[in-house]
Amino acid sequence: MAKQDCPLSKNLKKLREKKGLSQDRLAKLADIANNTIIKIEQGENINPRLYTLKKIAKALEVKVDDLINDSWYCEKCRGGGKL
């Protein structure tokens, strides 16, 4: 899978932007390193720990499945569903 094709990368960026959060602000809300958010969004880390995904999901007020599910990306991040 190419970096830009990773559902996690796409979903994280779209959800963060829809919430109006910077990468730094999301990292602070999730209590993780800013570099972690950057690497996930850039597709450099396509397999983060579940604990990390749970913290990000909680900060974004979504489920972990919402971060990793490709069909969810198509529906919600492109405007077909509610956040």
Sequence and secondary structure as in RCSB ss.txt:
>XXXX:A:sequence
MAKQDCPLSKNLKKLREKKGLSQDRLAKLADIANNTIIKIEQGENINPRLYTLKKIAKALEVKVDDLINDSWYCE
KCRGGGKL
>XXXX:A:secstr
  GGG HHHHHHHHHHHHTT  HHHHHHHHTS HHHHHHHHTTS SS  HHHHHHHHHHHTS HHHHH HHHIII
IITTSS  
